[in-house]
Amino acid sequence: MSEGRRRWKDILTLHLPLVIVLALCTFATINQYFRAQQGVQRSWVYTFQWPIIGAFAIVIWNRYRKHGNLTKWFTDRYRKRIETYRAEAEAAEAAEAVEPAPVDPDEVAWRAYVEDLQRQDRAHEPPPRSL
């Protein structure tokens, strides 16, 4: 991706949403402050809630700006640990692999007998009807 195109993508997906969220949080904070001044006691909580939401938006914006996609950042940071866990899981899976059961001659004879019965039963079936 070209540098100019990446810059526009960052502006549209990172910076512009942050500006919008911060503008809304600022407006909501001022609005709730004036409502609290008018005597609505519950508005004091919202007066402090909206700046906290704005700070959270800044933290998220900074994380995406520095690390890009959160999943990509997580994978890059913990790649070695993931590979270790994967190797351990594969080793445990290989250790738990079930060996095929030894061939039982009685079972083989039984299966042959059942197949012979099924073959004889099919020989006595009426032919399929044609439409």
CORDAVEN-V885833 format. One record per backbone hydrogen bond with DSSP energy under -1.0 kcal/mol. CO is the residue of the C=O (numbers start at 1). NH is the residue of the N-H. Records with the same first field share a line. If there is no record, write none. Layout:
CO: NH / NH
This chain:
2: 6
3: 7
4: 8
5: 9
6: 10
7: 11
8: 12
9: 13
10: 14 / 15
11: 16
14: 18
15: 19
16: 20
17: 21
18: 22
19: 23
20: 24
21: 25
22: 26
23: 27
24: 28
25: 29
26: 30
27: 31
28: 32
29: 33
30: 34
31: 35
32: 36
33: 37
34: 38
35: 40
36: 39
39: 41
40: 43
41: 44
42: 46
43: 47
44: 48
45: 49
46: 50
48: 52
49: 53
50: 54
51: 55
52: 56
53: 57
54: 58
55: 59
56: 60
57: 61
58: 62
59: 63
60: 64
61: 65
62: 66
63: 67
64: 68
69: 73
70: 74
71: 75
72: 76
73: 77
74: 78
78: 82
79: 83
80: 84
81: 85
82: 86
83: 87
84: 88
85: 89
86: 90
87: 91
88: 92
89: 93
90: 94
91: 95
92: 96
104: 108
105: 109
106: 110
107: 111
108: 112
109: 113
110: 114
111: 115
112: 116
113: 117
114: 118
115: 119
116: 120
117: 121
118: 122
119: 123
120: 124
